[in-house]
Amino acid sequence: MTRRIVYVLLLLMLFTAMAFACLAYMGRVAIPDRYNPFTPLDVLAPPGPLTALKMWRTTHDATLCAAALEGSGLVYRPIAETSGPGGCMLKGVVRITQSESLRFSSPFMATCPLAIGMAFFEHQYLQPAAAELYGERVSRVEHVGSYACRNVNHQQDTALSQHASANAVDLTGFVLADGKRITLDAWNDASRDGAFLRRVHEGACRAFRTTLGPDYNALHKTHFHVDMGSYSICR
C-alpha cells in the first residue's frame, strides 16, 4: 500500500513538473529569466544554475542564438550564405567588428554560436581576470583570423577544420586599457602575465566547446584555438 502511494505521488509530481514546464515554455507562467531554461542566454548576466543548459540550447537553436546575439554587446552584420571549394560553407555567419567594451585586432567572421561564446568569454572570464590581476580592463583582443577553407592542421587526410565554416578563431594576445600587451610567450612564466593567460585559458574552456593552447602541441604554441564544434576538449 505504501509503495503504491509513493508511486502515485511520484507520478503526480512528474505530471505537475511537465505541466509547469509546458506553461513556462508557452509564456503562461512568469519565471525570472535566470531560472527559465526556455529564454535565451544573457551573456551579460552573472552565471546561474541553468547557464550551461541555456548555453547549450542557445547555441543549438538559431532563433534563440539570434536573440542572444542582439543583446551580446557585439557589433556585427550578417554575411550572405556562400559555399567554397572542398565543402567549405558559410551559413548563419556574421562579421564581428568590435564589442561595446573592447576592440579586436581586425574584424572576423563567426557563426552565431562562436559569437555567443566570444561574448560570454569576454564578459564572464576575460574581463574579470584582467580586473582581478591588473586592476585594468582588456581593451583589445588580438587574433589571427577565423575563416580558412582547410582541413584540420592543414593535413590532406583529415576532416575539415572548424575554421572552414568560421566556427573557430585563434586568439594570440590581449591589450589592457593602459597599453600593456600580453601574448602567449608568457604562457609558462611564473609571473602575473602567465597567471593571467592560464586564467584566460580556463575561462575559454568554459565558454567554448574546444580550447587548445600551448600545452596541446607545437602548432598552438602562440595562440589559443577556440571553437564551437561537436567535441568538448580543453587542452
C-alpha positions, 0 to 999 in steps of 0.5 A: 500500500505504501509503495503504491502511494509513493508511486502515485505521488511520484507520478503526480509530481512528474505530471505537475513538473511537465505541466509547469514546464509546458506553461513556462515554455508557452509564456503562461507562467512568469519565471525570472529569466535566470531560472527559465531554461526556455529564454535565451542566454544573457551573456551579460548576466552573472552565471546561474544554475541553468547557464550551461543548459541555456548555453547549450540550447542557445547555441543549438537553436538559431532563433534563440542564438539570434536573440542572444546575439542582439543583446551580446554587446557585439557589433556585427552584420550578417554575411550572405550564405556562400559555399567554397571549394572542398565543402567549405560553407558559410551559413548563419555567419556574421562579421564581428567588428568590435564589442561595446567594451573592447576592440579586436585586432581586425574584424572576423567572421563567426557563426552565431554560436562562436559569437555567443561564446566570444561574448560570454568569454569576454564578459564572464572570464576575460574581463574579470581576470584582467580586473582581478590581476591588473586592476585594468580592463582588456581593451583589445583582443588580438587574433589571427583570423577565423575563416580558412577553407582547410582541413584540420592542421592543414593535413590532406587526410583529415576532416575539415577544420572548424575554421572552414565554416568560421566556427573557430578563431585563434586568439594570440594576445590581449591589450589592457586599457593602459597599453600593456600587451600580453601574448602567449610567450608568457604562457609558462612564466611564473609571473602575473602575465602567465597567471593571467593567460592560464586564467584566460585559458580556463575561462575559454574552456568554459565558454567554448566547446574546444580550447587548445593552447600551448600545452596541446602541441607545437602548432598552438604554441602562440595562440589559443584555438577556440571553437564551437564544434561537436567535441568538448576538449580543453587542452 
